[in-house]
Amino acid sequence: MRRFILMMGIALFALGIFAFGCTKQPEKISHRPENEQNYLTIATGAVSGPYFTIGEAVAKVYKTKLGYNTTVRSTDGSVENVNLLENHKADLAFVMSDAASFELSRHEKLKDARFTLPPFKAVAGLYFNFVQIVTLRDENIHSVYDLKGKRVGVGAPNSGVERNARMILQEHSLTYQDIQPEYLSYDEAMEQLKNKKIDAAFVTSGLPNNAVLELLKSTKVAIVPIQPKIIDHLTKQYLFFEKAELPAGIYQNKRPIPTVAIRNILLVRSDLTDDLVYKITKTFFENLDAMQQAHQAANNINRNDAGKGLAVPLHPGAMKYFKDSGIQ
């Protein structure tokens, strides 16, 4: 009897193995070639700025839609982001056009065989960053000339903000020798303004800037205008500057405030494959609403213009997307 039970058990076990082998197993879904990297590091900016907020939304989209392991890296901004791409420490980066343009020019001047391939190319043009010179209403600062002798936040080190500060000051015949420069992030600058440890601060970002909005909750601010003749000279001298205005009401201001703006670009490492960058570009624009929900600056991203007039050449993968979409 025990021998019979043992034989029946063996038979049932074998039958189970056979049945399992005949059952169709679910196929593994693969969204990318086996040799394609499965991670993306996105270089953004200060946590309180639009770069970081929109970058988080982009990372979430690439993770949920494409299955990539995504990392958002908070940085000091454009100059650092360009260096991260160049050193393969980031795959995508938010960068202002001026920083990207200056870096490409630097590579061209090197004329070194190691730099025959530019370290980065463009995925798309994004929204504009507006130069905002923030002060307190009781500081009696009404023009850039009034910054002479003042304590001024000029942006974090290695940031596009700091580069803009130098350029704007230079147009007014001012240098860092004429002011007391403080190298501060958005949050740090607004905190020091609030505590009256500085007199003004350069903030070059999309609108509105969250750090400035936070400052408005506790005190009254003023935005220093840039004079029209200075704006005209800047836009003629540097192609990446555009004439702009801060809209009335953006920071409780009653009238529009004249300034200049610089277009942001989403950059990618040049050595990423065309297929990967095509997917990155396509998924970005198919999920643009996610970026717009994250920060209102993204409302100004226009797919029809995103591949045109850029300071950096498009990556072939991005170019293919725009051509397939009938835009280029």
C-alpha positions as CSV (number, residue, x, y, z in Angstrom):
1,M,0.0,0.0,0.0
2,R,2.8,2.4,0.9
3,R,4.6,1.6,-2.4
4,F,1.4,2.3,-4.3
5,I,1.0,5.7,-2.6
6,L,4.6,6.6,-3.3
7,M,4.2,5.8,-7.0
8,M,1.0,7.8,-7.3
9,G,2.9,10.8,-5.7
10,I,5.7,10.6,-8.2
11,A,3.2,10.4,-11.1
12,L,1.3,13.5,-9.8
13,F,4.5,15.4,-9.4
14,A,5.6,14.6,-12.9
15,L,2.2,15.6,-14.3
16,G,2.5,18.9,-12.5
17,I,5.8,19.7,-14.0
18,F,4.5,18.8,-17.5
19,A,1.4,21.0,-17.0
20,F,3.6,23.9,-15.7
21,G,5.9,23.6,-18.8
22,C,2.9,23.7,-21.1
23,T,1.4,26.8,-19.5
24,K,2.2,29.9,-21.4
25,Q,4.4,32.2,-19.2
26,P,3.9,36.0,-19.4
27,E,6.5,37.6,-21.7
28,K,8.8,40.2,-20.3
29,I,8.1,43.7,-21.6
30,S,11.2,45.5,-22.8
31,H,10.9,49.2,-23.7
32,R,14.5,49.6,-24.8
33,P,17.4,47.7,-26.5
34,E,19.5,45.5,-24.1
35,N,22.6,47.7,-24.7
36,E,20.8,51.0,-23.9
37,Q,21.3,52.5,-20.5
38,N,18.3,52.2,-18.1
39,Y,19.0,55.3,-16.0
40,L,18.8,59.1,-16.5
41,T,20.3,61.8,-14.3
42,I,18.8,65.2,-14.8
43,A,20.7,68.3,-13.7
44,T,18.4,71.1,-12.6
45,G,19.0,74.0,-10.2
46,A,18.1,75.3,-6.7
47,V,15.2,73.5,-5.0
48,S,13.1,76.7,-4.9
49,G,13.6,77.3,-8.7
50,P,11.6,76.2,-11.7
51,Y,14.4,74.0,-13.0
52,F,14.1,71.7,-10.1
53,T,10.3,71.7,-9.9
54,I,9.9,71.0,-13.6
55,G,12.9,68.5,-13.6
56,E,11.1,66.5,-10.9
57,A,8.0,66.3,-13.2
58,V,10.2,65.3,-16.1
59,A,11.9,62.5,-14.1
60,K,8.6,61.1,-13.0
61,V,7.3,61.0,-16.6
62,Y,10.5,59.2,-17.8
63,K,10.2,56.7,-15.0
64,T,6.5,55.9,-15.4
65,K,6.3,56.1,-19.2
66,L,9.7,54.7,-20.2
67,G,10.7,52.7,-17.2
68,Y,14.0,54.5,-16.6
69,N,15.6,54.8,-13.2
70,T,15.7,58.6,-12.9
71,T,17.6,60.9,-10.6
72,V,17.0,64.6,-10.2
73,R,20.2,66.5,-9.2
74,S,19.9,69.9,-7.5
75,T,22.7,72.2,-8.6
76,D,23.9,75.8,-8.6
77,G,22.5,76.1,-12.2
78,S,23.5,76.5,-15.8
79,V,27.3,76.6,-15.6
80,E,27.5,73.7,-13.3
81,N,25.0,71.7,-15.4
82,V,27.1,72.2,-18.5
83,N,30.1,70.8,-16.6
84,L,28.1,67.9,-15.4
85,L,27.1,66.9,-18.9
86,E,30.7,67.3,-20.1
87,N,32.0,65.1,-17.4
88,H,29.3,62.4,-17.9
89,K,27.8,63.1,-14.4
90,A,24.4,64.0,-15.9
91,D,22.5,62.9,-19.0
92,L,20.1,65.8,-19.3
93,A,20.3,69.3,-18.0
94,F,18.4,72.5,-17.9
95,V,20.6,75.4,-19.0
96,M,20.3,79.0,-20.0
97,S,21.2,79.8,-23.6
98,D,24.0,82.2,-22.7
99,A,25.9,79.6,-20.6
100,A,25.5,77.0,-23.3
101,S,26.6,79.4,-26.0
102,F,29.7,80.5,-24.1
103,E,30.7,76.9,-23.4
104,L,30.4,75.9,-27.1
105,S,32.5,78.9,-28.1
106,R,35.2,77.8,-25.5
107,H,35.3,74.4,-27.1
108,E,35.7,75.8,-30.6
109,K,38.6,78.0,-29.5
110,L,40.4,75.0,-28.0
111,K,40.7,73.4,-31.4
112,D,41.8,70.2,-29.7
113,A,41.1,66.8,-31.2
114,R,39.6,65.7,-28.0
115,F,36.8,68.2,-28.5
116,T,35.8,67.4,-32.1
117,L,32.4,66.3,-30.7
118,P,30.6,69.0,-28.7
119,P,29.9,67.6,-25.2
120,F,26.2,68.4,-25.4
121,K,23.4,69.0,-27.9
122,A,19.8,70.3,-27.6
123,V,16.6,68.4,-27.0
124,A,14.4,71.5,-27.1
125,G,14.0,75.1,-26.4
126,L,11.9,75.8,-23.3
127,Y,10.5,78.8,-21.5
128,F,12.3,82.1,-20.9
129,N,14.2,83.1,-17.8
130,F,13.7,86.7,-16.8
131,V,16.4,88.9,-15.2
132,Q,14.8,90.0,-11.9
133,I,16.7,92.4,-9.7
134,V,14.9,92.2,-6.4
135,T,15.1,94.7,-3.6
136,L,12.9,95.9,-0.7
137,R,10.6,98.9,-1.3
138,D,12.3,100.9,1.5
139,E,15.8,100.5,0.1
140,N,15.5,103.5,-2.3
141,I,17.0,101.5,-5.2
142,H,15.4,102.5,-8.4
143,S,17.9,101.7,-11.1
144,V,20.9,99.4,-11.6
145,Y,23.2,102.4,-11.1
146,D,21.8,102.7,-7.6
147,L,23.5,99.3,-6.8
148,K,26.9,101.0,-6.5
149,G,28.2,100.6,-3.0
150,K,25.4,98.2,-2.1
151,R,25.5,94.6,-0.8
152,V,24.1,92.6,-3.8
153,G,23.3,88.9,-4.1
154,V,24.7,87.9,-7.5
155,G,23.6,84.3,-7.6
156,A,25.2,81.0,-6.6
157,P,28.8,80.3,-7.7
158,N,28.9,78.5,-11.1
159,S,25.4,79.7,-12.0
160,G,23.9,81.4,-15.0
161,V,22.5,84.0,-12.6
162,E,26.0,85.1,-11.6
163,R,27.1,85.3,-15.2
164,N,24.0,87.5,-16.0
165,A,24.8,89.7,-13.0
166,R,28.2,90.5,-14.3
167,M,26.9,91.3,-17.8
168,I,24.1,93.5,-16.5
169,L,26.4,95.4,-14.2
170,Q,29.0,95.8,-17.0
171,E,26.4,97.4,-19.2
172,H,26.0,100.0,-16.5
173,S,29.8,100.5,-16.2
174,L,29.8,98.7,-12.9
175,T,32.0,95.8,-11.7
176,Y,32.2,93.7,-8.6
177,Q,34.7,96.3,-7.4
178,D,31.8,98.8,-7.2
179,I,29.4,96.6,-5.1
180,Q,29.7,94.1,-2.3
181,P,28.9,90.8,-4.1
182,E,27.4,88.0,-2.2
183,Y,27.2,84.5,-3.8
184,L,23.8,83.3,-2.8
185,S,21.2,80.9,-4.0
186,Y,17.6,82.1,-4.5
187,D,16.5,81.0,-1.0
188,E,19.6,82.4,0.6
189,A,19.3,85.7,-1.2
190,M,15.7,86.2,-0.3
191,E,16.3,85.3,3.4
192,Q,19.2,87.8,3.6
193,L,17.0,90.5,1.9
194,K,14.3,89.8,4.5
195,N,16.9,90.2,7.3
196,K,18.4,93.3,5.6
197,K,21.8,91.7,5.3
198,I,21.9,92.5,1.6
199,D,20.3,95.4,-0.3
200,A,19.3,93.7,-3.6
201,A,19.7,90.4,-5.4
202,F,19.8,89.1,-9.0
203,V,17.3,86.4,-9.7
204,T,17.3,85.1,-13.2
205,S,14.5,82.5,-13.5
206,G,11.1,81.6,-14.9
207,L,8.1,83.4,-13.6
208,P,7.2,83.5,-10.9
209,N,10.2,82.5,-8.7
210,N,9.0,80.7,-5.6
211,A,11.7,82.3,-3.3
212,V,10.5,85.8,-4.3
213,L,6.9,84.8,-3.7
214,E,7.9,83.5,-0.3
215,L,9.6,86.8,0.5
216,L,6.4,88.7,-0.5
217,K,4.5,87.0,2.3
218,S,6.5,88.9,4.9
219,T,7.6,92.2,3.3
220,K,7.1,94.5,0.3
221,V,9.5,94.0,-2.5
222,A,10.4,96.1,-5.6
223,I,11.9,94.9,-8.9
224,V,14.5,97.2,-10.3
225,P,13.8,98.0,-14.0
226,I,16.5,97.9,-16.7
227,Q,16.4,101.0,-18.9
228,P,15.2,100.7,-22.5
229,K,18.5,101.9,-24.0
230,I,20.4,99.3,-22.0
231,I,18.0,96.6,-23.1
232,D,18.4,97.6,-26.8
233,H,22.2,97.5,-26.5
234,L,22.2,94.1,-24.7
235,T,19.9,92.5,-27.3
236,K,22.1,93.8,-30.2
237,Q,25.3,92.7,-28.5
238,Y,24.2,89.3,-27.4
239,L,21.7,87.3,-29.5
240,F,20.6,85.2,-26.5
241,F,19.1,88.3,-24.8
242,E,15.5,89.3,-25.7
243,K,13.5,92.3,-24.8
244,A,11.0,91.4,-22.1
245,E,8.7,92.6,-19.3
246,L,7.7,91.3,-16.0
247,P,3.9,91.3,-16.2
248,A,1.9,93.6,-13.9
249,G,0.8,91.8,-10.8
250,I,3.4,89.0,-10.9
251,Y,5.0,90.3,-7.7
252,Q,2.3,92.7,-6.6
253,N,3.7,95.3,-9.1
254,K,1.1,97.6,-10.6
255,R,2.8,98.1,-14.0
256,P,4.9,95.9,-16.3
257,I,8.7,96.1,-15.5
258,P,11.2,96.3,-18.4
259,T,14.0,93.7,-18.4
260,V,15.7,91.1,-20.6
261,A,15.0,87.4,-20.9
262,I,17.1,84.4,-21.9
263,R,15.7,81.2,-23.3
264,N,16.2,78.0,-21.4
265,I,17.3,74.8,-23.3
266,L,17.0,71.2,-22.3
267,L,20.4,69.7,-23.2
268,V,21.5,66.1,-23.5
269,R,24.9,64.5,-23.7
270,S,26.0,64.3,-27.4
271,D,27.0,60.6,-27.1
272,L,23.5,59.4,-26.2
273,T,22.0,57.3,-29.0
274,D,19.6,58.8,-31.5
275,D,16.9,56.3,-30.5
276,L,17.2,57.2,-26.8
277,V,17.0,60.9,-27.4
278,Y,14.1,60.5,-29.8
279,K,12.2,58.7,-27.1
280,I,13.2,61.4,-24.5
281,T,12.0,64.2,-26.8
282,K,8.8,62.5,-27.9
283,T,7.8,61.5,-24.3
284,F,8.6,65.1,-23.1
285,F,6.2,66.7,-25.5
286,E,3.5,64.0,-25.2
287,N,3.4,64.7,-21.4
288,L,3.9,68.4,-21.4
289,D,0.8,68.8,-19.2
290,A,2.7,67.2,-16.3
291,M,5.4,69.9,-16.5
292,Q,2.8,72.6,-16.7
293,Q,1.0,71.3,-13.7
294,A,4.3,71.3,-11.8
295,H,5.2,75.0,-12.5
296,Q,3.4,77.6,-14.5
297,A,6.7,78.7,-16.3
298,A,6.2,75.5,-18.3
299,N,3.0,76.9,-19.8
300,N,5.4,79.0,-22.1
301,I,7.0,75.9,-23.7
302,N,5.7,75.8,-27.3
303,R,6.4,72.6,-29.2
304,N,6.1,74.4,-32.6
305,D,9.0,76.7,-31.7
306,A,11.0,74.3,-29.4
307,G,13.4,73.2,-32.2
308,K,14.0,76.6,-33.8
309,G,16.5,79.4,-33.2
310,L,18.5,77.6,-30.5
311,A,22.0,78.6,-29.4
312,V,22.9,74.9,-29.5
313,P,22.4,72.4,-32.4
314,L,19.7,69.8,-32.0
315,H,20.7,66.2,-31.2
316,P,19.9,64.0,-34.3
317,G,17.4,62.1,-32.2
318,A,15.5,65.3,-31.3
319,M,15.7,66.5,-34.8
320,K,14.1,63.3,-36.1
321,Y,11.2,63.8,-33.6
322,F,10.5,67.3,-34.8
323,K,10.7,66.2,-38.5
324,D,8.4,63.2,-37.8
325,S,6.0,65.7,-36.1
326,G,6.0,67.9,-39.2
327,I,7.6,70.8,-37.3
328,Q,11.1,71.0,-38.8
